[in-house]
Amino acid sequence: MRRALSPLTEASVPSEIPPALEAVPNFRDVGGHETADGRRVRTGLLYRSVALDVATDGDLATLSELGLRTIFDLRTGMEQERKPDRVPDGAQHMALDLLTDSGEADPTAIFALMDDPPRASVELADGGTERFYVATYRDLIRLESARAGYARLFRTLASDDGRPALVHCTTGKDRTGWAVASLLLFLGVRADIVMREYLISNAEIRRAFGHVVEDFVERGGALDVIEPLMSVRPSFIEAALQAMDADHGSIEAYMREGLGLDDEVLDGLLDAFLE
């Protein structure tokens, strides 16, 4: 069984830092982490970020220089329609709506609710935002649309033609967070390192979207309602891990049974991502 994720344990960090982007926050290389058996996840193969609708021409040039072949867009169809990605030259845009089977977990609805801070503060009082995210993370394990989307993502990453790649959702923290966490766990990265990588998004999102929190509070909203929307918490990803354990028992069984990935794909991921 997996070990509990702890944000307090010292962990390795990537040794190579990708070039900074001008307008795309929460951008970083997924690689560079050590595995439990002393190997290392290769850098330069998978990056993560927020949505690319905010990318500048300079950002697109930088992403093109990284040789990206695939942009995995994990947002809902409505999110993509409202704010379509700007895609760098040479990359294909792969739309993977993970939550199409769940109306209740649609992030578009909760973001729309935040446009009315007093109403949101009433409807999401007493931990309503946290409950929304806990339910969403469970859905990432159990929804057919989520399983199909993550399966396609990993099959693409296992192919030489699919890499290097970038994965994102709206803020690059939840749907993207599970994509990265599940890959790193499968590759053998220690649980505490995976948690540390996951929590990096907090500082990145605060820098980029702190003004959203301030505006919400100034317009009569409750801080404890908006904060979970702009952060990641151990309890969120623990909800996904608990659902994975309950349904499959291990990360390997989740990849095989939950996502339907065969030996060719799984061996391809290991060969590609581990030095």
C-alpha positions in Angstrom: 0.0 0.0 0.0 1.1 3.6 -0.6 2.7 5.6 2.2 0.9 8.7 3.5 1.9 11.9 1.8 3.6 14.4 4.1 4.4 18.0 3.1 7.0 18.2 5.9 9.6 15.7 4.8 12.7 17.1 3.1 12.7 16.1 -0.5 14.8 16.5 -3.7 13.8 19.1 -6.2 14.5 19.2 -9.9 18.1 20.1 -10.8 17.2 21.9 -14.0 14.9 24.9 -14.1 13.1 25.7 -17.3 13.1 29.2 -18.7 10.6 31.5 -17.0 7.5 32.5 -19.0 6.3 36.1 -19.1 2.5 35.6 -18.5 2.0 31.9 -17.7 2.4 31.2 -14.0 2.8 27.8 -12.2 5.1 26.7 -15.1 7.7 24.1 -14.2 9.4 20.9 -15.3 7.9 17.7 -13.8 11.2 15.9 -14.0 14.3 15.9 -11.8 13.0 14.1 -8.8 14.7 11.1 -7.3 12.9 7.7 -7.1 13.0 5.4 -4.1 15.5 3.2 -5.8 17.9 6.0 -6.5 17.1 6.7 -10.1 15.9 10.1 -11.4 13.0 11.3 -13.5 14.3 12.9 -16.7 13.8 16.6 -17.3 12.7 18.2 -20.5 9.9 15.7 -21.2 6.9 17.0 -19.4 6.0 20.5 -18.1 3.0 21.8 -16.2 1.3 25.3 -16.1 -1.9 27.2 -16.0 -4.0 27.5 -19.2 -2.2 29.0 -22.2 -4.8 31.6 -23.1 -2.7 34.2 -21.3 0.6 33.3 -23.1 2.4 36.1 -24.8 4.2 35.8 -28.2 7.4 35.6 -26.2 6.0 32.7 -24.1 5.0 30.9 -27.3 8.5 31.3 -28.7 10.0 30.0 -25.4 7.7 27.0 -25.5 8.5 26.3 -29.1 12.2 26.3 -28.2 11.5 23.5 -25.7 10.4 21.4 -28.6 6.9 20.7 -27.3 4.9 18.2 -29.4 1.7 18.0 -27.3 -0.3 20.4 -25.2 -2.7 18.4 -22.9 -5.6 20.7 -22.1 -7.6 19.1 -19.2 -10.2 21.9 -18.9 -13.9 21.4 -19.6 -15.3 22.2 -23.1 -16.8 25.4 -21.7 -13.6 26.5 -20.2 -11.7 25.9 -23.4 -14.4 27.7 -25.5 -14.3 30.7 -23.2 -10.6 31.0 -23.1 -8.9 29.0 -25.9 -5.3 28.1 -25.6 -2.6 29.8 -27.6 -0.6 26.9 -28.9 3.1 27.1 -29.7 4.4 26.2 -33.2 5.0 22.5 -33.7 2.7 21.3 -30.9 -0.7 19.6 -31.2 -3.5 20.7 -28.9 -5.1 17.6 -27.2 -8.4 18.5 -25.5 -9.2 16.1 -22.6 -12.4 17.1 -20.8 -11.9 15.0 -17.7 -15.1 16.2 -16.0 -17.6 15.9 -18.8 -19.5 13.1 -16.9 -19.9 15.3 -13.7 -22.1 18.3 -13.7 -21.6 18.8 -10.0 -17.8 19.0 -10.2 -17.8 21.4 -13.1 -15.3 24.1 -12.1 -17.0 26.6 -14.5 -20.0 26.6 -12.1 -18.0 27.4 -9.0 -15.9 30.1 -10.7 -19.2 31.7 -11.9 -20.5 31.6 -8.4 -17.5 33.5 -7.2 -18.6 36.4 -9.4 -21.2 37.1 -6.6 -19.1 37.1 -3.4 -21.9 37.5 -0.9 -24.0 34.7 -2.5 -20.9 32.5 -2.8 -20.1 33.1 0.9 -23.6 31.9 1.9 -23.8 28.9 -0.4 -20.3 27.7 0.3 -20.2 28.4 4.0 -18.9 25.9 6.5 -16.3 24.3 4.2 -18.4 24.2 1.1 -15.4 25.0 -1.2 -13.3 22.3 0.4 -16.1 19.7 0.0 -16.4 20.7 -3.7 -12.7 20.0 -4.2 -12.7 16.7 -2.2 -15.5 15.5 -4.4 -13.8 16.6 -7.6 -10.6 14.8 -6.7 -12.6 11.6 -6.1 -14.2 12.1 -9.5 -10.8 12.3 -11.1 -10.4 8.6 -10.1 -13.9 7.3 -10.7 -15.5 9.2 -13.6 -15.3 7.4 -16.9 -14.4 10.7 -18.7 -11.5 11.2 -16.3 -10.2 7.7 -16.7 -10.4 8.0 -20.5 -8.7 11.3 -20.4 -5.8 10.3 -18.2 -5.4 7.1 -20.2 -5.0 9.0 -23.4 -2.6 11.4 -21.7 -0.3 8.5 -20.5 -0.6 6.6 -23.8 0.6 9.8 -25.6 3.4 10.3 -23.1 4.6 6.7 -23.6 5.1 7.5 -27.3 8.2 9.2 -28.6 5.9 11.3 -30.9 4.0 12.7 -27.9 7.0 14.2 -26.0 8.0 16.7 -24.9 4.6 17.8 -23.6 2.9 20.3 -21.4 -0.1 19.5 -19.3 -2.5 22.2 -17.8 -6.0 22.9 -16.7 -7.2 26.3 -15.6 -4.9 27.1 -12.7 -2.7 24.1 -13.2 -3.2 22.8 -9.7 -6.0 20.1 -9.5 -6.6 18.1 -12.7 -3.0 18.8 -13.6 -2.0 18.1 -10.0 -3.3 14.5 -10.2 -1.9 13.9 -13.7 1.6 14.8 -12.3 1.2 13.1 -9.0 0.0 9.8 -10.4 2.8 9.8 -13.0 5.5 10.4 -10.4 4.1 7.8 -8.0 4.0 5.3 -10.8 7.6 6.1 -11.6 8.6 5.3 -8.0 9.1 8.9 -6.6 8.6 8.9 -2.9 5.2 10.0 -1.6 6.7 12.9 0.4 8.4 14.2 -2.7 5.2 14.0 -4.7 3.4 16.0 -2.0 6.1 18.7 -2.0 5.9 19.0 -5.8 2.1 19.2 -5.6 2.2 22.0 -2.9 4.6 24.2 -5.0 1.5 25.4 -6.8 0.4 27.3 -3.7 3.2 29.9 -3.9 2.8 30.1 -7.7 -0.9 30.7 -7.6 -0.7 33.2 -4.8 1.7 35.3 -6.8 -0.4 35.2 -9.9 -3.9 35.3 -8.5 -3.6 37.1 -5.1 -5.5 40.0 -6.6 -8.5 37.7 -7.2 -8.7 36.8 -3.5 -8.3 40.5 -2.5 -11.1 41.6 -4.9 -13.4 38.8 -3.7 -13.0 39.9 0.0 -13.3 43.6 -0.9 -16.7 42.9 -2.6 -18.1 41.2 0.5 -16.8 37.7 0.2 -15.5 35.4 3.0 -11.8 34.6 2.8 -12.3 31.0 3.9 -14.6 30.5 0.9 -12.2 31.9 -1.8 -8.9 30.6 -0.4 -9.4 26.9 -1.3 -10.3 27.9 -4.8 -6.8 29.5 -5.2 -4.8 26.8 -3.4 -4.0 23.1 -3.1 -4.3 21.3 0.2 -3.0 17.8 1.3 -6.6 16.8 2.0 -7.5 17.4 -1.7 -5.0 14.9 -3.2 -5.5 12.6 -0.2 -9.1 12.3 -1.4 -7.9 11.0 -4.8 -5.4 8.7 -3.2 -8.0 7.2 -0.8 -10.4 6.6 -3.8 -7.6 5.0 -5.7 -6.7 2.8 -2.8 -10.3 1.8 -2.2 -11.0 1.0 -5.8 -7.6 -0.5 -6.9 -5.2 -0.9 -4.0 -2.1 0.6 -5.6 -0.9 3.1 -8.2 0.1 0.2 -10.4 -3.3 -1.4 -10.3 -4.9 2.0 -10.9 -2.9 2.5 -14.0 -3.7 -1.0 -15.3 -7.3 -1.5 -14.1 -8.6 2.0 -13.7 -7.0 3.4 -16.9 -6.6 0.2 -18.9 -3.0 0.7 -19.7 -1.1 -2.3 -20.9 2.5 -3.4 -20.4 3.6 -1.7 -23.6 2.4 1.7 -22.4 3.6 1.3 -18.8 7.0 0.0 -19.8 7.2 2.9 -22.3 6.6 5.4 -19.5 9.3 3.8 -17.4 11.8 3.7 -20.2 11.1 7.3 -21.3 11.0 9.0 -18.0 13.6 7.2 -15.8 17.3 7.8 -16.2 
